[in-house]
C-alpha cells in the first residue's frame, strides 16, 4: 500500500494565517537614510487615510484622546491662561505615547498583523527608557520656549503681561508688527527644533528599540538632508491641525489619527528598513 501525504489543513479565517508577532530584525545595523521627494508627504497622508479605514475603531479612540486634550487646553487658555503652558507641557508628555500607539498600528498592518487596540496601548512599555529620555528633552524645549515667550512679552509690554484678550488684540494690532515678527521668529525657531528632533525619532524607537540620542540625531539628519520636503511636511501638519481646531477642535477626530499614521510612513520613507534577522 502506497503512502499518501497528509493534506494541508485549510485555514478558515485569514487572520489565523497571519504571524503572531512582528518579525525580528537584525540588531546593530547602521542607520542609513533614503532620499525624499516633494510628492512624498501627500503619499504619507494618503497612506494614513488607508490606515484609518483599515482600523477605524483604533483611529476613533485616539482621535477622541487628541480632541479631549485640545478641548481642555483651549478651556484653560480662555479661563486660566497662566496655566496654559504647564498644561501644554503635560500634553507633550502624553502626546508621544498616544502617537506611538498609532505608529504601532501602522507597523502591525505593514507586517501583515491584525491591528489591536490593546497592543497599541502597551507598545511603549518595552521602550520606556528611550521614550522617557526623549520626552524629557521635548519638555525641556517646551519650557525654554515658554520662557522665551515670556521674555518677548516683557520686552514689548513693559507695563505688565496682557490678559488673554490683550494678547489677541496685540497680535492683530498693526502697530505691533515688530512684536509679532519677533514672537514668530522665536516661536518658529523652537518649533523647528522640536519638529526636527521628533519627526522620525519616536517611530524609530518603536521600530528599532534604539536609544533616544541616536533617534534624535537621525531625526535631525533627515530634516537637514531633506529640508524642502520636511518643510512641506511640517507645513501640512501645522495647516491640518490649525484647520482641525475650528468648530471646537472636532476635526482632530480624523486629523489626529491620519497625521499619526502618516508620520509612521514618513519614518519608513526616510530611514532604510532593517534587514530581517538570520534564523
Helices and strands as residue ranges (DSSP letters): G 14-17, H 40-54, H 56-79, G 81-83, H 84-110, H 117-122, G 125-127, H 128-156, H 164-171, G 174-176, H 177-198, H 201-208, H 212-225, H 227-244, H 252-270
